[in-house]
């Protein structure tokens, strides 16, 4: 996930409705971006061809502005 500048944000990351991570990101300086990666436990993706990734804002805070998202499988 790549986010860019803006306000600090607090949000949950969910995979198919199940909580993956509660996140609190600080704003990047100017036009700088912040890259964040999350390991997804195999039980959340096992046997699936696609998953729904959702970002749910917390307590009157915005979610981060998302500029890039990829779900990738590790090389074997």
Secondary structure as UniProt FT lines:
FT   STRAND          2..4
FT   STRAND          9..15
FT   TURN            16..17
FT   STRAND          18..25
FT   TURN            30..31
FT   STRAND          33..35
FT   HELIX           42..45
FT   TURN            46..47
FT   STRAND          53..57
FT   TURN            59..60
FT   STRAND          66..68
//
